[in-house]
Amino acid sequence: DELVRLLEHGSDEAVTEHLEEIHHSDLADAFGLLSGNLRRRLLALVKVELDPDLLFELEDHLRKEVTDTLSPKEVAEVIAGMDSDEAVQILEDMDEEERDEILSEVPEEEREDIEIGLAYPEESAGRRMQTDVVSVATDWDRPEPDFSFAAAQLRHHPHFPRGDGGSGETILDEGPEAYWDPDLDGFGRA
């Protein structure tokens, strides 16, 4: 495979250039298949600008290997770029002292969301949920709630999230009865 060949004989620049062509989930799979020396070389190259998605996709034992090479501040920078439920998954396997040290480096808003998730029991739905919520009034001067109208209003709101979106968010009325369960991925960029 090209990655192995480059890790064995290529320059750092050649490996880095090749890595730009590899999806994070494929790279996470490759990480687990590499021998120790090749994996350490790859880690030295990817940890410079570690992709949060790559860290999340790694097997638990490989993720620990990666986070053990990073400072608490570096881990905090990576998890601050994740959804809160993903950050919880990264942190939940760490001992409390290490977790607290990392969390102290995470910006307050993200830290609060992560701490909410960590407060739930392991393997519970609460620990796996995201805390991002969009609330839409249902008492508009319209015959019935209209998703396209809500979407148009939200797209222009200054606090509407502009990140990766999500999947399967549920929009609730005041009941709470679900009106629809759309996939809002890309919603903020439409």
Disulfide bonds with the S-S distance in Angstrom:
none
